[in-house]
Amino acid sequence: MIAPVGSKPVLPVNGLAPLTKAAPVRPAGSSVGSADETVRSAIASLAHDMAANAPVDADRVARFRQAIADGSFAVAPDAIADRLLAMRNDWNGQ
């Protein structure tokens, strides 16, 4: 038989079940500790920095756009097909 999923019952020891002290509950809207504020501040700062500096090389994008516009961008269908097949094989675990 398979054991049920969920909490297991507390078995009594010498007729008494062991008791543990519950952690104090913070009321909703109460202030958080300084460590929590420090972490939140660091995360907010990191998010702001990442949003300000996009991970895109604008010069490279401009060169691609210019090459496409003037017709000098060479399309290599064999290379595109090879990379598509390689990606497909990676997704299928082959």
Steps between C-alpha positions, in 0.01 A plus 500: 500500500618850425530744789270804473643837405478763769599547860555202721323478836702583811548187703473539877810441710422362847138592446570866408556651159804730480422870480706759320478873533349667194686780329358846569266628230553845357180693439428597141652834408755495781850620431760247396844457646803694380642190328182466294514869409865467397421207271200679351707812441777298331249322276333827405837656419602201287169504314539871430856453369398209277207697357725800427766294320331276246700188409498599131796623299341797325796545263477139383125533444561818297759317285254216432225746409732687265619176334141386448399841364782521247473132400846395619371266772568145381249237598644150534206256482726200578623658822146596604374146433792346691435719804126430493566125492755530780248689714233241427735221606590685820130540588432131440801393707676334208 
